[in-house]
Amino acid sequence: MKVAIIGASLAGASAAVTLRDEGFDGEIELIGEEPELPYERPPLSKEYLAGAQAFEQSLVHPAEVYEQRSIELRTGAAVTSVDPRERTAVLADGSRLRADAFVIATGTRSRRPPIAGLELEGIHDLRSRADADALRAQIAPGRRAVVAGMGFVGCEVAATLRDAGVEVVAIEAFSTPLERILGPEIGRVVADLQAEHGVEMLLGDGVQAFEGDGAVRAVQTMSGRLVECDFAVVGLGAQPNTELLEGSGITVSNGVVVDEYCRTNVEGVYAAGDVALHAHPLVGGHIRVEHWRNAARQGAAAARSILGKGAPYAELHWFWSDQYDANIQYLGHHQDFDELVVRGSLDDRQFLAFYLKDGVPQSAVAFNMARQLRRASKLLEAGRPVDAGLLRDPGADLRRVAA
């Protein structure tokens, strides 16, 4: 038996190594479009971008791990199409490979909205090592940057640039950074943090056009403001890489649709990581998660499903963000909420906030309170209404509240 893993990502590497560690003795081929070994992407906006971490430190595994486990790793090779009926995939160079099972772990790419001037030099995405290298070459004290989009990547990039002495203007369509994920109340805490470190925030505004002669020199906002800059970083969302599945019969809808076992609608084809829209038992629907731990654990879950050892993937999703001296962590998943319950102080940026729907905690975000967040995991898994007063009370043990 042969398993082909398309996407030498964290999820792809996790699937490959787990297959071998779980006793699979067939062929494994791990195929990636980038020239590098599989690597972790969180450092791209933080330590690696700042020049504080060598790229090798972000590798999922050193090369010898793949060699020792007899995993054939092909880098710099793009898959253009998959035919699950014929059990074949076609690569950009015209070659074909055959496999008995496929794992789609192609991840996402930056969304490129139709903004005039977006093709100008000096406008950067941040999805790959090459993107980070190009952006790092622009960083110098006193230079001026525009960051368009203040999601997690935008916020982290803004913090890295400010720490390096770059003047930063951030443009965000919502009323606060991270509002779409964390809501306006927590978003205002992030806005204050960024402003305190010198980021000029243009909130409730958007990019109308990028201007310049060959290279970007200014950004025209929707409100009519002209912001001069030496370079710009665009973080306006991500788009799953599913084009290779067109015509394959595999269901695609904002990602590769999979069940709780990471299986697509076509036998022998699985998906994991940022590209997978998976049925989540705790959420009660399909969600797509673009974070480090999900990629690592879902890749492993897909591998076990291939081997007939799978279990429903019910991961309580967790991710983190480091901005200046603040550590922000999020656990769970909420699509909407009707009550925000705060334990601690928003003003002091030392708190744990719960997102409730009909009295049931759906998720929680911690500002510099990681230990408290870990204690809330059973509470979020239980899916039962709780006393909001106990959530607010710093003396109440969250583990007992869950029980």
C-alpha positions, 0 to 999 in steps of 0.5 A: 500500500502507498500513501501520498500526502499532498502538502509538505506542511505541518499537517502533512509532516505530522501525518507522514510521521504518525503513519510510520510510528503507528506501524504502517510499513507501506510506501509514504510520499510527502510532496511539497511545493516549497523548496524547504523541509516542512516547517512551522509558520508561527515564527514567520510573523514573530521570532524569524521575522525579527531575526531572533530565530534561525529558520532551522529552529522552525522545522517540524523535523530535521531531514534525518527523521524522514530518512530514518522512517523511509518517508520519501520527501519531495520538495519544490514539487507542485501537484496540479490535479488529483484523480481519486478514481484512478488513484493518481495525481499529476504534478506541475512537471507533467509526471504522475504518481499513483497511491492507494490513499491520499491526504490533502494538506495543502494549507492556505494562501493569502487572499488577494482582493481586487485592490488597485495597485496591489501588484506594486513592489514593496507590498508583502504577504506573509505565508511562507519563508520567502515572504518573511525573507522579503519582508525582513529585508525592508525592516530598518529603524525609521522606515514607514510601513502600512499594515492592512488588516489587523487579524492575528498575523497583522497584529503580530507583524505590527508588533515586530515592526515596532520593536524594530523601530519601524513607524507603523500605520494599521488600517482595519475595516472593523472598529477594533483589531481582532473584532471578528474573532474576539469581539469589540470589547476584547478588541479594544484591549488589543487596540490600546496595546498596539496604540501604546506601543506607537501604532497609529490605528485607522479603524473602521477604514479600509484600503481603497488603493495602493499608489506608487511608480513601480513601488508602493509609496502611499495607501489611499484609504476608503475614507479618503486619507493618504498614508505615505509608506516605504512598504506595506503588509497585507493580511486580509484573510486566507484562501484554502488551496483546493484548486487541485481538486477541481473535477475530482468529485471531492466536495469542496466548500471553503476548504476540503469537506471532511467528516469527524474522521478526516475522511472526504466524500471519496473513499481513500482521500483524507484532508487535514490542517488549514485546508480541511473543513471538518465536522467537529463533534463539540461544535455540532457543525463544520469548521476550518481552523488555521492554527498550529496545534490543529495542523499537528494533531489533525494530521496525526488523526488523518493518519490513524484513520487511514490505518483503521485506528481513527477516532472522532477528531474532537480537538478543543482548539487552542492557539496563541499570539505574542504581541509586545509583552502580552501573551494572548491565548484562545481555547474552544470555538464560538461562532457567536455569543450573547454574553461575555464574562470577564474574570480579572481586569481588562484595564490591566490586561490580566484577565480570562474572558468567557464567550457564552451562548445561552449560558453555555461557555463556548470558548475563552480568551486569556490575556497573560493568564495561561494557567487559568485558561488551561483550568477551563478546558474541562468546562468548555468540553462539558458544554453545559450552562454555568453560573456566570458569577462563578466564572467572574469570581477569581476565588472559584476553582474553574476545575470545580466549576466544570465538575 
